[in-house]
Amino acid sequence: MDARSGEYAGAEHARAEHARAERQPAVDAVGPALARPDDTRVEDRPERGRGVGLALFAAGLGVLGACLAAFAGAEPPPVPPGEAVVWVADRDASRVYGLDSNLLLARRLAVDWPLEVEPAHDGGLWVLRSAAGISSSTHRLDRFDANGVLVTELWLERATDLDVLGGGEQALLVEERAGFPARLLRVRTEGSLFVLIERGGLACVTGERDTAVVGTSEGDVLRVHAESGAVVTSARVGTRIIDLAPGPEPGMAWALDGAGNGRVVLLAADLSVRWSRALARSAAHLAPVRGEERVWLANTLEPCVVRIGPDGVLELDRCGLPLPGLDRALAWRGGVIVSAVGAILRLDSTGNLRPGQGGFDFVVDIAPTSRE
């Protein structure tokens, strides 16, 4: 996951031109409800003559025929959305949306200024949010159950990263504190907080089954036991670690070094470097393909996406995308989905655009609804 420098940092300058008229995703898969009139009775009326009755009967047949013809030529009703499989945090709309496998709107939750989102083990979610929506705000960690009901809320001075252990039963946070060293926190569902380590320069974290892998602004990576907080192993990997993600095999990890335009590093279980690849364009986040030595990255300054494969081979370099301000990415059905200001772009494995989703205010994070 990433080291966040503030709610309004990163690719903000590239997103300033975004039109904010729409406050909801443009494609709401649930169509408008059809109003059904009340079941009213027709009262008996005195007979006014057979000729009038026949005329009314003929007119009624004509109207019925016209209605049937119009119904036959009408478009079919919209397909209801499926189960939500992706969470999208829209900071400026103060909403977290759940999208189905076709990226159609399936759920929406009202959450003030969400910054990051991670799935919980029971179908719910963890949301790191700003308390007031400004750069100096303190933060809150909210835990929602599968029905979208707020379970707990935890006050934080300021968090730079959120991730989860295992399937999401517990959350991991890197918290910055004025005048004190940063600390790595483990949080249970009911809101209890455990300090794992305190150390200056902690920047980002990714969770495994029973350990956390933490990156620092000095370029170190540490593996920390998730219960005791003991540092199992550590290594100097780069200059400044800005993002971490689970690796293709248990114990392995991806790291993004922020030196220059950035460098992607694949780490072995002992945190030794298996291979690395320098980037031609800057990126802020990793989007690994689960179970593969393959990772996607979106450029934060140009409308470009790259995919790096085994041994650091550049497999795909796709530029000229229709929207700038790319940021978060998630490997998706052989391709990738990427946040771009008010939209989600979708690319297939060859870099071709596929139907995405639009109408957001300011997308700041994308996450699957399950880590299992």
N, C-alpha and C positions, 0 to 999 in steps of 0.2 A: 504494500500500500504506500501512500505518498506522504511526504512531509509538506504540510500546508502552511504557507506563510501568512495567510489571512483570508477573510471571506472575500475580499475584493481584489486579490492579487492574481498572478498567473496570466491567463490570456484575456484579462478584463479589457485591455485596450482594443483588442480585436473584436470584442463583442459590443462595444458601445453604440454601434449603429443599428442594433437590433430593434425592430419595431415591437412595441409592447402593447399593442391594441388587444391582441388575443390573450386571454388569461387561462385558457384550457387547451389541452391537445386538440388539434384540428380534427382528428378522426376519433370520435367517440363511438365505439362499435355498437353500443346500445342505442338503437334508434328511438325516436320520440314515441311515447305511449299513444295508442289509438284510443280516443275518447269513445266510450260506448254510452249511447243515450239510455235514459231510464226506461223501464218496461212500463209504458203507459197504455192504458186501454182506450179503444175507440168506442165512444158511447153510441147507442142506437139512435138513429135519426129517422124522422118520417120520410117515407118514400116520395121522391120528387119527380118520378116519371121514368119509364123504361129507357127512353132515348138518351136522357142525361146519363143514366147508369152505364149504358153501352159506350157512350163517348168517353166517360171517365175510365172505363175498363180498357179501352183501346189506348188511351193516353198512358195509362199505367204500364201496359205492355211495352210501349215505345220507350219509356223511361227505363224499365227493367233491361231492355235490350241494349240501350246505350250504356248502362252501368256495367253489364256483363262484358261488352266490347272494350270499355275502358279498363276493366279489371284484367282482361286477357292481355292487353298491351302494356300493362304497368310493369315496372321493374320489380323483381322479387324483393322481399323485405331484407334488411341487413342481417348478416349472420351474427348471432350473439357471440360475444368474445369467449375465449376459453379461459382456462385457469391462468392466473398471473405467474409468469416465470422470470420476469425481470423487474427489479425495482429501479425507478428513476427519481432522483432527488432534484426538484425544481426550487431553487433557493428563493427567487424573487416572487414566485407564486405562492410560497409557503405551502407547498404540497409535495407529497411523495406519491407517485403513480405506480401502479402495477400493470405491466403490459403482458399480453399473452404471446404465444409462439409466433404470431403474425405481427407482433408489435402493435396490436390494437389495445385500446384502453379497457382494462378489466376491473381495476380498483383505483380509488383515490383516498388518500388520508390527509387531513389537515394537520400540518406540522409547521410551526413557526421557523422560518429561515433554516431549513435543513442544509447541512454541509456534506455529510457522508452517511452512507447507509450500508448495513451489512445484514445478511439473513440470520435469523435465530433458528434453533434446532426444532422448534415446535410449529413452524410455519409463520411465526411472527417476524419481527425485525428490530434491529438496533439502529437508532438514528442519533448521530452527533449533530447538534444544531447550535446556532447562535442565540443568545438570550435577547438581543435587541436588533440584530441585523446590521450592525456597524462594526468597523474593524477593531474597535476597542472593547467590544462586548465580551463578557465571560461566556462560557459554553455550558451546554447541558447534554447529558446522555440520556435519551429516552428509550425505554423498552416497551414495545407494543406486542400484544399477543396476536394469535392468528386471526382474530376478529377485528383487529385494528384498535383495540382498547388499550389505553396507556396503563402499563403495569407499574413501572417505577420511573423516577426521574432523579438524576444525580447531578449535583452542581460541580462544575470544574472551572478552574481559573482560565485555562486555555489549552485546548488539545490540538496537536499537530497531526495525529493519525488515529484511525480506528480500524481494527480488524477483529477476528474471532478465533477462538480455539476450536479445533475439530469441526464439528457440524454446526457450531454457533451457540452452544449452551452457555458459554461465557465469552465476554468481550475483552479485548485488549486495547489499551489506550496509551499514547504517549502524551503526557501533560507537561506543559511549560509553566513555571511559577516565577513570578518576579522576585529577584533576590535570592532564589534557591535553585539547586540543580533540578533538571528535568527528571521525571520519574515515569517508570513503566508500571501501569496499573492493570490488574485483573478484576473484572466486575462480574458478579453472579446475577442471575435473573432477578432476584429479590432486591438488588441494589447494593449488596454488601461489597466493599471495596478492599482490595489487598494490594499493597505496594510490593512489587517484585524487586526492582532495583531503583536507585537514585544515582544519576550520573549526568554531568554536564554534556551537552551536545547530542542527547538522544533525539532522533528525528523521525523515524518511521519504524513500523513493525509489521510482521506477518505471522499468523498463527499456524501451528501444526497440531498434532493430536495432544501432546503433553509438553511441548516446548514452544517458546516464542523466539523468533529471529528478529533482532533489533539492529537498525543501522544508525550511524552517527554522522554528525556534520564534519568529523575529522576523517571519515573514510573507513572506520572500523565496523565490522559486523560481529555481533555476539549471539550465541545461542544460550537462552536462559530457560531453566527448568520452571514450568508454569505453576508449580505448587510451592516450591521452596524459594525460588528466586535465585538459586545458585547459577553462576555463569559456567556452563558446561564447556564451552570452547569459544575462542574469539580469533579474529584474523584481520589484518589491515588489507582491505580489498581495493580501495581507491582513494580519491581525494575528498569526496562529499557524497554520501549515500542519500539519495532523494526518494527512492522507492524500493520496496521489496515485495516479492510474491512467491507463493509455493512453487517448488520445482517440479519437474516431470516425474520424479520418483520420490518416495518417502525420504525425508532428511535433506534432500536437495533444495536449493532456493535460487530464485532469480534476484539479481541486484541491478539497480540503475545508478551508475556513478555520474554525478552532475558536472564533472570537470569538462570544460570546453563545450562541445555540442552534446556531450553525454557518451556513455559507454555501457553496453549491455554485458552483464557478467553472469555466467552460470556457475554456481557454487556446488561443490560436492558436499556430502554429509559432514565432513570434517571442516567445512568452510574453505577448503582450498579451491583455487580457480581452475575449473575444467576448460573453459575457453571464454574469450571476450570478443566484443566487436564494437569498434568506434562508430558513432553515428555521424552522418553528414549534416543532419538537422536536429535541432534540440527537441526533446520530449520530456514530459513530466511524469508519465505513468507507464507501467507495464501491463500488458494484457496477454498472459500466457495461454497457450492451448493446453488443456488438461491432458496429462499423460504423454506429452510429446516435447521434444527439444525444439520448441517453436514458440515465438512470441511476437505479438503485434505491438506497434507503437505509433501514436499519432503525433504529428508535429504541431507545436503550439503556436508557431508564427506563420507557417504556410499551410495551404490546404492539401497536405500530403500524409499518406499512411505507408508504413513499411512493415514487412514481415521478415524476421530473421529465423533461419532454420538451423539444423544440426551443424556443429563446428563453426557457428557464426556466419554461415553463408547467407547473403542477402537474396532472399527468394522473390520478393516483390517490393517495388518502389512505385507507389501510385500517387501521382500528383494531379493537379487540376480538378480537385473535387469542388462541388458547387458552392460550398460554404466555408468560410475561414473560421478561425477561433476554435480549432479542434482541441480536445483536452482528454477526457476519459475515454477508455475503450474497454470492450469486453469481447473475448473470442466467442463466436456465435455461429453454430450450425455450419461449420466448415469455413466460415468467413469471420467477419468482425462487425460490431456495431460501435459507433463513435459519437460522442456528444459534440454538437456544434452550435453553441449559443442556444437558439430556441428550437433545435431539432435533433433528432437521432438519425444519423446516416447509417445505412447498412451496405456492406460490400461482401461479395461472395469470395471464394477462394482465389479467383483470378483477378480480383480487384474491380470487377464490374459492379455498378450500383444496382441495388435491389430496393423494393419499396421499404421506406423507413417510417418515421413518424414526426410530425411537426406541431407547431402551435404552443410550444412551451415558452416560458419567460426566460429562464436562465438555468440550464441543466448543469449541475455541479458534480454529479456522481451517477454511476450505473453499477448495479450489482445483481447477481442471480438471486432468486428467492430461496435457493438451497445450496449448501456447500457439500452435500452428500454425493 
